[in-house]
Amino acid sequence: MNYEYKKQFRQTLVDWFNKEKRDLPWRQTKEPYKIWVSEVMLQQTRVDTVIPYYNRFLERFPTAESLAYAQEEELLKMWEGLGYYSRARNLQAGVREVVETYNSVVPNNRTDISKLKGVGPYTAGAILSIAYGKPEHAVDGNVMRVLSRVLHIFDDIAQPKTKKVFEEAVTELIDPHNPSAFNQGLMELGALICTPTSPKCLLCPVRDYCAAFEAGNTEELPVKSKKVKMKNISYDVFAVRDDEGRYLLEKRPAEGLLAGMWQFAIVEHGKEDLVSKYGVEVENSAHILKFKHIFSHLTWHIDSYEVQAVKINTLRDNVQFFTKQQIESLPMPVPMLKIWKYLK
């Protein structure tokens, strides 16, 4: 990779980004805390989905201090619907470390910022380059896809060790004078032009520097081995209503999938029993919705019902009845929100 190639590539990319970049709310700030929030929200989530969440979140938690000591239930409520809720918990834990250890100033070097809860190599690089103007790599799926084509890299991007190859490539290519626009330019290129299928090569600003375009094999890259096999589980979900019109909800465990979120009574189809699990006998079962919800390696197949409680035994600590008004303030995962919206 000669000097002239690197210079022309980075200049072309930066000029394109500065001219064509989308007008997004997190691009109106250089504040490290706000950049951090946006990067965490954007993990595994579409830009259009994130925008309203980002604006609402920062309206409620405008500073690191306001987020650091917020109640977890309120935090989860603000995150409700975004999914991957461990992101929110890790963000809060990391922000609390910044408040307590670094006097509310997000560290401006990779060593310290990488020690924060939930801050991996990509998030660290994004904050350092965008907020602080440091020439640090920020390699995500978009970046690996773009550079696998530009540089003809055939390493399997599903392998963790491969990320190192792309981090080294970015470190060599990055514009030392404008690392923010360079890194964001790579991400933007991957999101808008150099897409997973049918890349828009004729619209690409850096196609003259792209080895895959020249070789005519852009569709073969990046190389990615198959995902882990999807696990399928069937559940019956019961919206159990008592004589006062309240609904029974259960708080999920503090660890694991959807930790700390509230859900209607849920039993694995054919394996669990509503009475023995929740101590509630019911009648007048009315079918509500049948749908599936897909997690990263898991699919829930849900049949949901509204039922009337006729006998209520002693409830476990994490199970109780709530009024409709109370339910509105509780954080619920998307499958339960879907049922709740139907009931309302």
N, C-alpha and C positions, 0 to 999 in steps of 0.2 A: 504494500500500500504506500505509494510514493506521496511526497509532501503536497505536490500540486493537486493530485486526485483528492486528498483529504480536504484541502483548502477549498476547492471548488464545490465538492459535495456538501460540506457544512454550510458554505455561504448560500448555495442554492436552496437548501432545506430551510435555513433560518429566514431567508427572504420570503419564501413561499408561506411559511407559517405566519410571519408578521403581517402578510397581506391577506391571507385566506382564513385565519383562525376563527373558530366559532366564538360568538359572544356569550361566554359562560360566567356565572356569578363569581366563581372562585378565581377567575382571571382578572378580577377587578381589585385584587389585593396581593400584597407581598407578606402579609402577616403569617408567620410560621404556624400558629395555632389553627388559623382558618384553612390554610393549605393542607394541614394534617387532617382536619375533619373531612375535607373534600376527598382526599386520597383514600381514606378508609372507607368512605361511603361508595366510592367508585369501584372498589374491589368487587368483582363478580356481578356488577349492577350497571345497567344502561344509563347513559348520561341523562336522557330525558326523564327517567324515573327519579334520579338523584336530585335534580334541580329544586323541586318544591321541598323535599326533605331537608336539603342543605340550608335553604332560606329560613325554614321554620326552626330548625335546630339552632342556628346561630342567633335567631331572634330570642330564643329561650335561654341559650347558653352562649352569650356573646364573648365571654372571656374564659381563659383556662380555669380561673378560680371558680367561676359559676358552674362549670361542668364537674370540676374535681370532687365537690362535696354534694352533688345532687343525689337525691334518693334513687336507688336502682330502679324502682318501679316507674318513676317518672321518666328516667332515661330510656327504659325499654318502651314506654308508651310513645315517646318521641321517635323511636326507631321502628315502631310497629309497622309491618308491611315491607320493610327493606330486607328482612331475612338475615341469615348469618349473624345472629344476635351476639355471638362471642366477640364480634368486631367492636360492638358498642361497649361491652364490658372492658375489653382490652384498651380501647381508646381512653375510657375514663381512668383506668388504672395508670396508664402511661402519663396522662395529663396531670394526675395527682402527684406522680413522681416529679414532674417538672415544677409544679407549684411548691412542693416540699423540699426538693433537693437543689433545684436550680433557680429559686426565687422567681418562679413563673416565666422564666426565659427558656424557650426551647433551645437545646444545645445546637451549636453551629458547626459541629464536627462529627464525622461518622462514628468514631469510637464511642462518644458519650450518647449520641442520639440512638445508637443501635442497642444500648442497654435498656432502653425504655420498653415497657410491656407493649407487645403488639407491633413494634416497629421493626420490620424486616428490611433486607437490603434495598428492595424497591422503594418502600415508603421513605426510608432514610434518604435515598438519593433524590427522590422527588422533592422533599422538603428542602434539602440542602441546595439543590440547583435552582428551584423556583423561588424560594423565599430568601435565600442567602446568596444566590449567584455563584455557588461553588461548582467547579467542573467535576461533578460526581455522577456516576452512572445510575440510571433508574430503568431497570430492565423488567418489562412485563410482557405479556403475550403478544401485544401489538408490536413491540420493539423487536422481539425475537422473530416474528413473522417478516417484518420489513427487512431486517438485516440478513436473515437466512437467504432471502432472495437477492438483495443487493450484493452480498459478499459470497454467495453460493456456498452457504454452510449447510452440510447435510447431516449434522449431528441431530439425534432424536431430542426434540425439545421437551418431551415428556419425562426425560431423565433429569433428575435434579442437578447432576454434575454439569450438564450442558449449559446451564445459566452462566457458569463461570466463563465459558467461551464468549458469550455475548457481552458480558460485563467488561471483559478485556477489550472487545471490539469497540464498544462505546467509549471506553477510556481513551483509546487511541484516536477515535474519530471526533470526539466532542469539541465543540467550539469553546475555547477557554475564555473568550470574551463575552459570549452569550450562551452559557450552558442552559439557562431556563428555556429559551426559544428552541435550542437544539433538541433537548429532551422532549419537550412538549410537541415539537415538530414531528419527531419520530412516532410519538403516540398518536398524533392527529392523522398522520399519513396512514397508519395502520387502521385507524377507525373509519376513515372516509374514502381512501383510495386503494391502499394495498390490503384489501379485505381477504378473509379466509378463502372464499370462492369467487371466481370471476373478478379478479383485481382489475381496476380501471387503469391499465398501464398507459394508455394513450393520454390520460389526463395527469399522469404522474410527473411531478417537477424534477425528480431525480432519475428518470428512466435511462438517461444517457450514462449513468454510473452504475446501472443495475446489471449484474452478470447473468441473472436468470432471464431478464428481458432479452438480452442479447442472445442467450442460448435457446430461448423459446420454451423454457420449462418452469415458468412461474407457478403453474398449477401443481407441480410436484413438491413444492416447498411451502411451508416448512415440513420436515419429516416429523411425524408424531405417532407414536405407538398407540394402540387402542386403550380406551379407558377401562377402569375396573368394571366388572359386570354389575349391572344394576340389580339391587335387591328389592323385591316387591312384598309389601305387607298389606293385608286387608283389615280394616278397622270398622267397627260399628260405633258411631258417635251418638250419644243421647243427650238432648237438651231436656233435662229433668226439671219440671216445673212443680212448685209446691202450691198449697191452697192460697197463698198470698201473692201468687204470680211471680215469685222469685225463681231464679234458675241456679242449679247446682253447678259450681265450678271447682276445678282442681288445679292447684299450683304445681307445675312440673318441678322435678328436682333441681337443686342449685347447680348441678354439673350436667354436662351432656347436651344432647340435641334440644333446642328451644328452652334452655335452662331458665327457670324462674318465670316463664310465661304461664298465663292462665288458659285452661281448656275446659270444654264440656266433658262430661263423663265419656270415657273412651275405652273400649275393650277390643282386644284382637279377635277377629271373627273366628268362631268355632273353638277358641282356646280359653277364653275368659268369660266370666259371668258378671253381669251388672250388679246383682244382689250381693254376691260374695266380695266383690271388689270395693263397692261403695256403701253397702249396707242400706240400700234403698230399694223398696219394692214398688213397681210401677204398673200402670195400665193405660189404656187408650193410646196405643202407639200409632203415630201418624208419620208416614215417610216424608222427609223434607227434600234432601238433595243427594245425588250420587255423583261423585267426581273423583279425580285423582290429583294429588299434589306431588310434584317432583322436587326432591332435594338433590344434592350433587351425586350421591351413589345409592339413593334410596327413593322409592316411590310408595306413597301411601295411597291405597284404594279405599275410599271412604263412602260408606252408606250412613246417612244421618237421619235421626228420628226425633220428633218432639213427643214426650211422654209425661204423664201425670204421676206424681209420687203419691202412693197410698199408705205407705208405712216407711218411716224414717228411723233407722237405728242410730247408734252413736257414730258420728262422722269422725274420720281421721283429722288430724290437725291441719293438713293441707287441703281439706275439702270443706266448702261451706256454700250456703245459699246467698245470692246477691240480688238486689233489685236491679231493674233495667238501668236506672240512673247510675248505680254503683259500677255496673259492668262497663259503662262508657269510659270510665277512668282507668280500667285495668288493661295492661298490655296483653294482647292475644295474638297468637301466630295466624298467618294468612288463612289456613284451612278453617280455623274456628271463626275468624272474622267473616268468612264467606257464609257460614251457617248463621251467625249472628245477624248479618245484614238481611238475610232471608226472613228470620224470625221478626225483625223489626218492621 
